[in-house]
Amino acid sequence: MISVGIDVSKEKSTVCILKPYGEVVSRPFEVCHVEKELSELTSMLLRLNDDVRVVMEATGIYHLPVLCYLKEKGLFVAVVNPFEMKEYRCQGLRRVKTDKQDAITISNYGIDHWYKLKNYEAEESVYAELKLLGRQYRHYMRMRVESVLELTHLLDYTMPGIKTLLKGWNETNGKDKLGDFAEEYWHYDNITKKSEEQFIKSYLKWAKEKGYHQSQDKAVKIYALAKEGIPTVSSDTPSTKMLVQEAVRVLREVDNTLMTILTQMQALAKSLPEYPVVRAMGGVGNVLAPKLIAEIGDVRRFHSGKALIAHAGIDAPPYQSGQFIGTERKISKRGSSSLRKIGYEVMRCLKTHKEPEDAAVYRFILKKEKEGKSKRAAKIAGLNKFLRIYYARVMEVYQK
């Protein structure tokens, strides 16, 4: 039994090799993430006659070069959750934080948990690509939120209150009515300089060109708001038009990027055998289906539905001490926060629409609400049931 503990950092790692009972095979030493030094490390490990297991923490993307290289050479590599390693590291009274000490701790973890270590298995390329696309989608979505806030801030100067009359971004087709309107009518003066009849004709023509509903009532409301509104920045200022239109341009670029990523995610998700089953579940549409599959990944890596629920962090671990048994337990939140957000969005869609054909989860949420649960708690309970059904149906697909 030889445990190789690797403390990974950016562009270099610290390696320590131990045997049981504290026998040192090699004291901590540094290895750079380059072909030559990783090759020397691999050759040294392969020369050892005993059973060698490499242990490292999951550190975002920093551990991937070492992990991929060692796996290609046929070595046993276990990737440990950082929280689990932190709990193991904090067992003593004194806490020392150096790369060498961390490598020793990781190596000792491998000895203590030898028979629990699992050899890392890479996900299929489709799931890995979906996961990467999902992360980039969330990144650009945060950029979009900031861009919308900046555009709204500028419109509070030029067209206060206009946001309440115009809907925002449609994630399905990528259209943003507020941005398109602000690009055409960037100041209330551009509206009030026309008569009401002229603006209505102009608005209806604009709506037809952009593909929006041609509502005369909406045009009347916008004109009335423009008459009553008090812009705090003059339309004669040269920078006013430029700032609003540049904010719209940036927002549109982010929207185009989001639609490109989402289209690619949909194409990849449709190539998977479980896509029709996931798409047919209540609350899951063309947008949420690829997001959900990207966050869950290959469901076969979970040994049960409970493991998938624990991965989402919505499990409530039992608590019992002596005569006391805890019944009102909160969810652990030790899991994928992204999966919880997407799952909650699925529950919202399920609840806001009429009762779907696949209504088991919908009726379960209504049942929990009748029992006195808050709407949020009922949706979380519904998500718990939803993930159990998801696991069972997708596993059935792969078993067939």
Disulfide bonds with the S-S distance in Angstrom:
none
